[in-house]
Amino acid sequence: MHRRELHAYPAAVLEARGVSRNGTAEVRERPSVTIVYLAYNRREELRESLRRMLFESDYDSELVDAIVVDNASVDGTADMLREEFPQVQLIVRDENIGVSGWNEGLAAARGDFMLLLDDDCYLPPDGLGRALAAAEEHAADLVSFKVVSTFDRGHVFTDKYRTGLFSFWGCAVLCRRAVVEALGGYDPQIFVWANELEFLLRFYDRGFVHLHCPHVVAEHMKPPGDPDETKIHERGYRINARHFAYIAAKLFGPRDAFEALIALLARNLRDGLRRDRVAFKAIPDTLRGFVNGLRHREPLRKRELSRFYRRNFESFASPWWLARRPTDLLRALPRELFTGSPKNVGRRDAFFEGRADLYPVDHPATLKF
């Protein structure tokens, strides 16, 4: 077992384990699993995922059941489920309430573990069994995965936006019943995106263990998207700006919340000047999100947790931590005034390299507080 303290925060412990704790195999009763889907107008993708998870998985089918929360789809999703998957428990909502719709499925789930899946995501045949074995091996309460595109398996979503041990891609995540019972699910104030971050902060505050398991690959039926990284997707950028600010104001200690707000506003300004002017539109969203977070304030009990995120999670990092040093910028400025903004400059790679254990790519690792 490898164990070490991180960045002078003794309550944060990172663990990477390759063998069982006592070096011997243990025989345990295999846990039951409830697969909980949230569906919205992806009938064909949901059909594909259910077929793979219920009929092609090598995990004991008697230990697996499924629940689908139909978030007010209008494409016949509910009818398809009734006709083709009568064994699946269906919860139909009259209104689309976003990711908090998962909470109804979680409340009805009866498995020892719950596998939350988007309607356009699935695990490979051996994925569920490997994930459960890893959870037991590492004493983990939540397991996150590597996520790839089924349109281009060379496109790794978890490399595109690196959540590391700080968050997870919510299209596929496995967690124990105890986690759901303690946390209650996703925050209804967050309609979509960044809900995983808010959830995991509360998760760590309760002392649970997160395992990132890149050897289990979640298959996301989603195309890679626009390869031009200079352009900003306005809707997603503004939603994330609002939600990151909301999370900081709701959960962080006062100093960390204020510093995170300054960092988020500075990022809006930087991106507007260097990448795309639509980033300026996110400034009011950032401020509104922060005010809303103050209205719903429930600060973390472990104050070192917000400081840890503020210093080590890229989305809360001050932009100048990742930028070029002032001397380097001054030397390059005369040339760049005529040639335009350069690409791939700054210290972003160094930021991740200095925190490689927190952003594991090719090995399993766990984090607890």
N, C-alpha and C positions, 0 to 999 in steps of 0.2 A: 504494500500500500504506500502510495506517495501522498504526503500531506504537507502543506506549507501555508504560512500566513501571507496575506496579500496586502501590499501597499500600506502597511502599518495599521491594518484594521484586524485586530486579533479575533473578532467574532466571525470573520469571513474565512471559511476553510474550503479550499479547493482540493478535490480528491480525484485521482485517476486510478482505476483499479483494473487489472487484467486477469486476476484470479479470484476465487472465492476467499472469504476472509480467513478461513482456517486451512486453505489449500486443498480441501477435499470436496468431492461432490456431495450435494445434499438432495435427498429425495423428499419433495414436498407435493402436496395436492395441488394440481394445476388450478389457477384462479379462473373464475368466471368473468366474462367481459360483456358489457353492453356497449354496442356501437351507437353513438348518437350523432345523427346527421342534422344539419340545418340546410333546408332546401329553399331555393328561390329561382324559379323559372329556368332550371337546368334539368329538365325531365330526362333527356337522353343520357347526359353525363351521370345522373343519379342511378339510372338503370344499370349502366356499365359498372359503377362502383359497387352497387349492391350485389350484382352478379359475381364480381370478383371476390368480395369480402365474405359472402355467404356460401358460395358454391366452389370457389377455387382455393380458399385458404386451407393450409394444412393444419390449422389449429382445430381442436375437437369441436365440431359443430354443436354438440350438446351443451357446451359451455358458453356459447355465444348467442346473444339475441340482439335485435336492432330496433331502434326508435328513430323515426323521421319526424322532425318538426317542419311542417310546410308553412313557410313564412309568407302566406297570402299569394302563392304563385297563381298565375293565370294561364299557364301553358298545359294544363291537364296533369300536373304532377301527382295530385292526390288520386285521380282516377286510375292512373297507371299503377300506383302502389296497391290500390284495392284489388285490381284485376290480376297483377302479376306477382305481387309479394304479400299475400294475405297474412303471412307469418310475422310481418313487420308491424310494430305498433305505430299508428299514424296519429299525429297531433296536428290539426289544421287550425291555423290562425286566420282571423279575419283581417288583420292588419300586419304589415311588415314592420317589425320593431328592431330590425338589425340583429347584431350578434347576440343580444340578450335573449333572443328567441331560443337559444340553446338551453337557457336555464330551465325551461319547461321540460325539455327532454331529460336533462340531468336530474330533475326532481323525480321523474318517473323511473329512472334507471335502477336496476337491481343488481348489477354486476359488482364483483369485487374491484374491478377496474372499469374505467370508462374510456373508450376511444372516441374522441371528437373528430369528425371528418366533415370537411366541406362536401357539398354535393358533387363536386368535380375532382375528388381526390380519393386515392385508395392506396393500400399497402400491397406489396408483392405477396405471393402465396405463403412464404415463410416469415413475412414481416411481423405479424402479430405475435407469433410464438417467440421470435428472437427479441422483440421489444419487451415482452413479459419476462423472459429469462434475464435480460439485462437489468430490468427493474429490480428483480429479486437479488441478482448478483451484487448490485451496487446499493441496495437498500434505498432505492429512489422512489419518490412519491409522484414524480412527473417525468415523462420521457418525451423529448423532442427529437426530430429527425432531420436528416438531409432531405431537401425537397428539389425535385427536378421536373422539367417540363416534358410531357409525353410527346410534344411536337418536336422537341429537340433535346435529347437527353444530355447533350453537352452543355445545355443551359441549366445552371444550378441556381435556383432562386435564393437559397441560403448563402450563396457566395455574393449574389448581387446586392442583397441587403443583409449585412452580417449582424445577426441578433446575438450570436454566441450564447453565453449562459445568462444573459440579461433578459432575454425574451424568447419567443419562439414563433415560427410560422404557424398561424392558427388553423391552417387547412388540415393539419393532422397532428394530434397530440394525445398522449396516453396519460391518464392520471388515476390515482387511487380514489376509492370512495371517500376516504377520510378527508381528502383535499376538498372535495365538493361539499361535504358536510360542514367543514370549517369555514369555507369562503363563500359558499352560496352561488358561485357562478360569476358571470361577467357583469360589469357595471352598466346599468341601463342608460346612463348618461352618454355612453360611447356607442354610437350607432354602428360604426365599422372602422377598423384600423386602429392600431395602438391599444386595443382591448387586451391583447396578450401581455403587454407591458404592465398595465395597471394590475392585472390579475397576478402576475408573477411577483410584483413588489409585495402585495399582500401575502402571497404564498411564502416568500422568504421571511416575512415578518413573523409568521407563525412557526418558523423553524423547520419547514419542509425541505426536502432535498430534490434538486433538479438534475437530471442526467441528460446531457446532449449525446445522442447516439447516432453519429453520422454513418455507421455501417448499415443502418436500416434506412432505406430510401423510400420516401413517400412520392408517389406518382401523381403529379398535378396536371390535370387536363386543361392546361392554360398555355397559350403561345407566349414566347419570350417577351414580346412587346417591342417598343421602339428602341433600336440600338443607339440612337443619337442621345448621348447623356447630357449634351448641352441644353437640350430643351426640357422644360419642366411641365409635367402633367398638372395643370392648374388645380383641378378638383382634388386630386389626391394630396398634392402639396399643401393646400389650404386646410384640408381635413386633418392631416397629420400635425400641422402647426397648432391648430386649435386643441387637439387631443393631448399632445405632448405638454403644452402649457397647463391644461386642465389637470393632468396627472401630477405634475410638479406641485401645483398649488394645493391640490387635495391631500397629497401624501407626504411630501418632503418636509423636513424641518424648515423653519423660517429662513435661515440664511441660505440653505441650499435651494429653496424654492425661488428666492429672489435672484440668486446667481443663475439658475436655470432659465429664468425669464429673460435676463439680459443676454444670455448666450443664444436663446432662440430668436430674439429680436435682431441680434447681430447677424445671425445666420440668414434671416430674411433679407437684411440689407446687403450682405455680401452676395447672396445668390441673385438679387435683383441687379446689382451692378456688374457682376461677372458672367452670369449665365442667361437669365431671362427676366425681363421686367415684370412678368406676372408674379414673381416672388414678392414684390412690394405689396401686392394685394393681400398677402397673408399676414401682414402686420396687424390689422384690426382683428383677424381671426385669432392670432396669438394672444392678444390682450383680452378678447372676449373669453377665450378658453381659460385663461388664468383667473379671471373674475368668477367664472362658473365653478372652478375648482375651489376657490375660497368659500363659495356658498355651500359646497358639499364637503367641507374639510373634515378629514378623518386621519390625522397624522400618524405615521408609522410609530410603533412603540420603540423600535430599534433605530435610534437616531443615526448610528453609523451606517445604516443601510442607504439612506438618502445621500450621504456624503460619498459613499462608495459608487453609487450610480452616477452622481454628478461628475466625478472625476474619471470614470472609466467607461461609461456607456457613450458611444459616439454621438448619439442624438442629443445628449445633454452637454456635450463637451463644448467649451468656448471655441469659436472658429479660429481664433488666433493660436490655439494650441496645435492646430492642424495646418496652419498657413506657413509660408516661408518666413524665415527670420527677417527682421526689418532690414538688416544690412544686405541680404540677398535680394530683397525686393527693390531696394534703392538702386542697386547695381543693374538690375534688369529693366527697371521702369523706362528709361529713355528708349530702349529698343522696342519694348512692348507697346509704347504709345503709337507706334507706326505699324506694327505687325499684328496687333490684336492680343486678346487674352490667350496665354499659353495653356496647354493641356498637361495633365499629369505632373503638376508641380505642387510643392507643399510637403507637409510632413504626415500625411494621412497614413501612408504605409508604415512609417515609424511608430505612429500611434498604436496600430494593431500589433506590430512586431513586439513592442514593449509590453503588450498584454496578451500574448499569444495563448497563454493558458486559459484566459477568459473567453477567447474566441476560437475554440478548437475546430479544426477542419477535418482531420483524418483520424482522430482517436477519441474514444469516449472520455468524458470528464464530468464531474459533478460539482455543484456548488451549494453550500448551505450557510446559514447565518445562525 
